[in-house]
């Protein structure tokens, strides 16, 4: 299973947020998805930064939530499993590892830590 848009199922997580869940199991290191769409220089609440001044709004990846203990890592446009992922598991990545700024700062539900532009390393 490589790079298939049907790998995602959108539902609601424990925090009553829209979330993306795995429809298939993935092995650690496996390519899960490639972010699709035209890159623009404009950062939005829903965009994913795939390179310097390159932000993409991808309908399939829209509900990939932030986590400080993510199961995905983003390398340019490719999302890889950081560890084995089970069917039905919420798919997450650490926004602070890839975003050079956060359009809509928030506080992480799980840790209480801020997710804002000051914390970005991207």
C-alpha positions as CSV (number, residue, x, y, z in Angstrom):
1,X,0.0,0.0,0.0
2,X,1.8,3.1,-1.1
3,X,0.5,6.7,-1.5
4,X,-3.2,6.0,-1.8
5,X,-5.8,8.7,-1.1
6,X,-8.2,6.0,0.2
7,X,-5.9,5.3,3.1
8,X,-7.7,8.0,5.1
9,X,-11.0,8.0,6.9
10,X,-12.3,11.1,8.5
11,X,-14.1,11.0,11.9
12,X,-14.2,12.7,15.2
13,X,-11.5,12.3,17.9
14,X,-11.7,12.3,21.7
15,X,-11.4,16.1,21.6
16,X,-14.5,16.4,19.3
17,X,-12.3,17.6,16.4
18,X,-12.4,16.3,12.9
19,X,-9.5,13.8,12.6
20,X,-7.9,11.5,10.0
21,X,-7.7,7.8,10.7
22,X,-5.8,5.0,9.0
23,X,-8.0,2.6,6.9
24,X,-5.0,0.3,6.5
25,X,-2.0,-0.8,8.6
26,X,1.3,0.7,7.8
27,X,4.8,-0.5,8.7
28,X,7.4,1.8,10.2
29,X,9.1,3.8,7.4
30,X,6.4,3.1,4.9
31,X,5.3,5.8,2.6
32,X,1.7,6.6,3.7
33,X,0.7,9.5,1.5
34,X,2.0,12.3,-0.8
35,X,0.5,15.7,-0.2
36,X,-1.2,16.9,-3.4
37,X,-2.1,20.3,-4.7
38,X,-0.6,23.4,-6.0
39,X,1.8,25.1,-3.7
40,X,1.3,28.8,-2.9
41,X,3.2,31.3,-0.8
42,X,0.2,31.9,1.4
43,X,0.0,30.1,4.7
44,X,-3.5,29.3,6.0
45,X,-5.0,27.5,9.0
46,X,-5.5,24.4,6.8
47,X,-2.4,24.4,4.7
48,X,0.6,22.1,5.0
49,X,4.1,23.6,4.5
50,X,6.0,21.4,2.0
51,X,8.9,23.8,1.4
52,X,10.0,27.4,1.9
53,X,7.1,29.6,1.0
54,X,5.2,26.6,-0.3
55,X,1.9,25.8,1.4
56,X,-0.6,23.3,0.1
57,X,-4.3,22.8,0.9
58,X,-4.9,19.0,0.4
59,X,-8.5,17.8,0.9
60,X,-7.3,14.3,1.9
61,X,-4.7,15.6,4.5
62,X,-6.9,18.4,5.8
63,X,-7.7,16.7,9.1
64,X,-4.2,15.4,10.0
65,X,-3.9,16.8,13.5
66,X,-0.8,17.9,15.4
67,X,0.8,15.7,18.0
68,X,4.1,15.9,20.0
69,X,4.2,12.1,19.7
70,X,3.1,11.7,16.0
71,X,3.0,8.6,14.0
72,X,3.8,10.3,10.7
73,X,6.8,12.5,9.6
74,X,6.6,14.8,6.6
75,X,9.5,15.1,4.2
76,X,8.6,17.8,1.6
77,X,5.4,16.3,0.3
78,X,5.8,12.7,1.5
79,X,4.4,11.4,4.7
80,X,6.1,8.3,6.2
81,X,5.1,6.1,9.1
82,X,7.3,6.8,12.1
83,X,6.3,3.5,13.6
84,X,3.9,0.7,12.8
85,X,0.4,2.2,12.5
86,X,-2.7,0.1,13.1
87,X,-6.1,0.2,11.3
88,X,-8.3,2.8,12.9
89,X,-5.4,4.8,14.5
90,X,-5.5,8.6,14.3
91,X,-2.8,9.9,11.9
92,X,-0.9,12.8,13.2
93,X,2.3,14.8,12.6
94,X,4.2,17.4,14.6
95,X,3.4,20.7,13.0
96,X,6.4,22.3,14.6
97,X,8.8,20.1,12.7
98,X,7.7,21.3,9.3
99,X,5.9,24.6,9.6
100,X,8.0,27.8,9.7
101,X,5.0,29.6,11.2
102,X,1.6,28.8,12.6
103,X,-1.4,30.6,11.0
104,X,-3.7,29.8,13.9
105,X,-1.8,29.1,17.1
106,X,-3.3,26.7,19.7
107,X,-2.5,24.7,22.8
108,X,-2.0,21.0,22.4
109,X,-4.8,19.0,24.1
110,X,-2.5,16.2,25.2
111,X,0.4,18.2,26.6
112,X,-0.9,21.8,27.3
113,X,2.1,23.1,25.3
114,X,1.6,26.0,22.9
115,X,1.8,25.3,19.2
116,X,2.7,28.7,17.8
117,X,5.3,30.4,15.5
118,X,7.7,30.9,18.4
119,X,8.1,27.1,18.8
120,X,8.6,26.3,15.1
121,X,11.8,24.8,14.0
122,X,10.9,24.4,10.3
